[in-house]
Amino acid sequence: PWTPVGAVASPAREPSSTRGEVQAPDPDRDPAVLCARGDEAARRGDLAGALVWWSAAVRTDDVAVQGPLGDRLREAIALAARLQALLDPA
């Protein structure tokens, strides 16, 4: 089974991306790959990118995102969205 790596586990090494720089995920991707991309973006401080990738993972029909792991992923999305709103209220 797939487990999402802890989001925002290390300090940002690069500045967060500006709006419009986030590449769109392929909706047919494996949720583990989508989640890993989100984790990578979060570690770089790219909250917008993390939200895009994690949201795509949640939208898949994969069984892994329907249970407790999905709950954890949705919580990470909510927290990242809240942090992004606090840092960039525009």
Secondary structure as UniProt FT lines:
FT   TURN            7..8
FT   TURN            19..20
FT   TURN            27..28
FT   HELIX           31..43
FT   TURN            44..45
FT   HELIX           47..59
FT   HELIX           63..65
FT   HELIX           68..87
//
